[in-house]
Amino acid sequence: MVRNVSERLKTCCQDVALPATTVENWEVRGSSDSYVLPNVNAPYFMNDRDSTPSNYVCHATQIATYLEIGNSLSFDITGELNSFGSGDLINGILSKDYLSLYINTKIQNYESLERLIIHLQDSSRNNITLDQVITLEELIMYDFDIKIDLTEVDTNLKYIEIEPIFRDDAEFSYDNAVGIARYEFAEWNDDMAF
């Protein structure tokens, strides 16, 4: 759910003031300067029922964020799905009517990623199932769709947390100290030019 308190999202999405835009039910944990932002160029749903003249409520279809080592992306699935209808979808998930949840992602610089760890947590942020590990090879094979197994969840599910684990080897390091420094120089010679 997206709340924009400064300007109404217009169809072309050009008049959005991002500093006044907040994304509810998603947060970056482990960072004080990373944010979750809606993709204002993607389709969205304007919630007329919950909107007021000074606070427009929209439901985004895409979000974006930047994650570093020690950060994770947290999704309040109960908070998000309770805002739809009578809560049938979240009640179906909690009563094990659904086997999996798929999240379509687009990950840039995925070569630096080793794996993703999925934590299913209760309201106290305690894990309620074993962590699910998704390797880089699996992400590439499934076109970056994250499949979250819901068969072991119970009625305490509140958060889905996605934690990236980055490579730290001969080619990649967090501080960019590892790698091959490449410099290219060109010297102009008028005699060689056509």
C-alpha positions as CSV (number, residue, x, y, z in Angstrom):
1,M,0.0,0.0,0.0
2,V,1.4,3.4,-1.0
3,R,0.4,6.6,0.7
4,N,1.2,9.9,-1.0
5,V,0.5,13.0,1.1
6,S,1.7,15.7,-1.3
7,E,0.2,15.0,-4.7
8,R,-2.2,12.6,-6.3
9,L,-0.6,10.0,-8.5
10,K,-1.6,10.8,-12.0
11,T,-1.9,8.3,-14.8
12,C,1.4,9.3,-16.3
13,C,3.0,9.3,-12.9
14,Q,5.1,12.4,-13.6
15,D,3.8,14.5,-10.7
16,V,4.7,12.3,-7.8
17,A,6.8,13.7,-5.0
18,L,8.8,10.7,-3.8
19,P,10.0,12.1,-0.4
20,A,6.3,12.3,0.6
21,T,5.6,8.8,-0.6
22,T,5.7,5.9,1.9
23,V,5.3,2.2,1.2
24,E,3.5,0.4,3.9
25,N,4.1,-3.3,4.7
26,W,7.6,-3.3,3.1
27,E,10.8,-2.2,4.8
28,V,14.6,-2.5,4.6
29,R,15.9,-3.9,7.8
30,G,19.4,-3.3,8.9
31,S,19.8,0.1,7.3
32,S,18.8,3.6,8.3
33,D,19.3,5.1,4.9
34,S,17.7,2.6,2.5
35,Y,14.1,2.8,1.5
36,V,11.4,0.9,-0.3
37,L,10.0,3.0,-3.1
38,P,7.1,2.3,-5.5
39,N,7.7,2.1,-9.2
40,V,5.5,5.0,-10.2
41,N,5.8,4.1,-13.8
42,A,4.1,0.7,-13.2
43,P,0.3,0.2,-13.0
44,Y,-1.2,0.9,-9.6
45,F,-4.7,0.9,-8.0
46,M,-6.1,4.1,-6.6
47,N,-8.0,3.3,-3.3
48,D,-10.8,5.8,-3.3
49,R,-12.4,4.3,-0.2
50,D,-9.3,5.0,2.1
51,S,-8.1,8.2,0.3
52,T,-8.8,11.7,1.6
53,P,-8.2,15.1,-0.1
54,S,-4.8,15.3,1.6
55,N,-3.8,11.7,1.7
56,Y,-4.1,9.5,-1.4
57,V,-3.9,5.8,-0.9
58,C,-2.7,3.6,-3.8
59,H,-1.7,0.0,-4.1
60,A,1.6,-0.4,-6.1
61,T,2.3,-3.3,-8.3
62,Q,6.1,-2.9,-8.2
63,I,8.6,-1.7,-5.6
64,A,12.3,-1.0,-5.7
65,T,15.0,-0.9,-3.1
66,Y,18.8,-1.2,-2.7
67,L,20.2,-3.9,-0.4
68,E,23.7,-4.2,1.0
69,I,25.4,-6.7,3.2
70,G,23.5,-6.9,6.5
71,N,20.3,-5.6,5.0
72,S,17.1,-7.6,4.3
73,L,13.8,-6.8,2.7
74,S,10.8,-7.5,5.0
75,F,7.3,-7.9,3.8
76,D,4.4,-7.7,6.3
77,I,2.2,-10.2,4.4
78,T,-0.6,-10.1,7.0
79,G,-0.8,-6.3,6.9
80,E,-0.8,-6.2,3.1
81,L,-3.3,-9.0,2.4
82,N,-5.7,-7.9,5.2
83,S,-6.3,-4.7,3.2
84,F,-7.8,-6.7,0.3
85,G,-11.5,-7.7,0.7
86,S,-12.5,-9.6,3.7
87,G,-9.2,-11.2,4.4
88,D,-10.0,-14.4,2.4
89,L,-6.5,-14.6,0.8
90,I,-4.5,-14.3,4.0
91,N,-6.9,-16.7,5.8
92,G,-6.4,-19.2,3.0
93,I,-2.6,-18.9,3.3
94,L,-2.7,-19.3,7.1
95,S,-5.1,-22.3,6.8
96,K,-2.7,-24.0,4.3
97,D,-5.0,-23.7,1.3
98,Y,-2.0,-22.4,-0.7
99,L,1.3,-24.4,-1.2
100,S,3.5,-21.6,-2.5
101,L,3.8,-17.8,-2.9
102,Y,5.7,-16.5,-6.0
103,I,7.4,-13.1,-6.0
104,N,8.6,-11.9,-9.4
105,T,11.8,-10.0,-9.0
106,K,14.3,-8.2,-11.2
107,I,17.8,-8.2,-9.6
108,Q,20.5,-6.0,-10.9
109,N,24.1,-6.9,-10.4
110,Y,23.1,-10.5,-9.6
111,E,26.6,-11.8,-10.3
112,S,27.6,-10.5,-6.9
113,L,24.8,-12.6,-5.2
114,E,25.5,-16.0,-3.8
115,R,22.1,-16.9,-2.5
116,L,18.9,-15.6,-0.9
117,I,17.6,-16.8,2.5
118,I,13.9,-16.6,3.0
119,H,12.7,-16.3,6.7
120,L,9.1,-16.8,7.5
121,Q,8.5,-15.0,10.8
122,D,5.8,-14.3,13.4
123,S,5.0,-10.9,14.9
124,S,8.0,-11.2,17.3
125,R,10.3,-11.7,14.3
126,N,11.0,-15.3,15.4
127,N,11.3,-17.9,12.6
128,I,8.3,-20.2,12.4
129,T,9.8,-22.6,9.8
130,L,13.3,-23.6,8.6
131,D,14.9,-21.0,6.4
132,Q,14.5,-21.5,2.7
133,V,17.7,-21.1,0.6
134,I,17.5,-20.0,-3.0
135,T,20.8,-20.2,-4.9
136,L,21.8,-17.9,-7.7
137,E,21.5,-20.8,-10.1
138,E,17.9,-21.4,-9.0
139,L,17.1,-17.7,-9.4
140,I,18.5,-17.6,-12.9
141,M,16.7,-20.9,-13.8
142,Y,13.3,-19.6,-12.7
143,D,13.8,-16.2,-14.3
144,F,14.3,-14.5,-10.9
145,D,10.9,-15.6,-9.6
146,I,11.2,-16.4,-5.9
147,K,9.1,-19.4,-4.8
148,I,8.3,-19.4,-1.1
149,D,7.1,-22.7,0.3
150,L,4.0,-22.2,2.5
151,T,3.3,-25.8,3.4
152,E,4.9,-25.5,6.9
153,V,3.4,-22.1,7.9
154,D,1.1,-21.8,10.8
155,T,-1.4,-19.2,11.9
156,N,1.4,-17.0,13.3
157,L,2.9,-16.0,9.9
158,K,3.3,-12.2,9.9
159,Y,6.5,-11.4,7.9
160,I,8.4,-12.8,5.0
161,E,12.0,-11.6,5.1
162,I,14.4,-11.9,2.1
163,E,18.0,-11.7,3.1
164,P,20.7,-11.6,0.3
165,I,24.0,-13.3,0.9
166,F,26.7,-11.7,-1.3
167,R,29.8,-13.4,-2.8
168,D,33.2,-12.7,-1.1
169,D,35.8,-14.5,-3.3
170,A,38.5,-13.9,-5.8
171,E,36.2,-11.9,-8.1
172,F,33.8,-10.0,-5.7
173,S,34.2,-8.3,-2.4
174,Y,31.9,-5.9,-0.5
175,D,34.5,-3.1,-0.4
176,N,35.6,-3.6,-4.0
177,A,39.1,-4.4,-2.9
178,V,39.2,-7.6,-4.8
179,G,39.2,-7.7,-8.6
180,I,41.3,-6.7,-11.5
181,A,41.8,-3.0,-11.9
182,R,41.5,-2.2,-15.6
183,Y,42.7,1.0,-17.1
184,E,42.6,1.9,-20.7
185,F,44.5,4.7,-22.3
186,A,44.2,6.2,-25.7
187,E,46.7,8.5,-27.3
188,W,45.6,10.6,-30.2
189,N,47.9,10.7,-33.2
190,D,46.9,13.0,-36.1
191,D,49.1,11.1,-38.5
192,M,47.1,7.9,-37.9
193,A,43.7,9.5,-38.3
194,F,41.9,9.3,-41.6
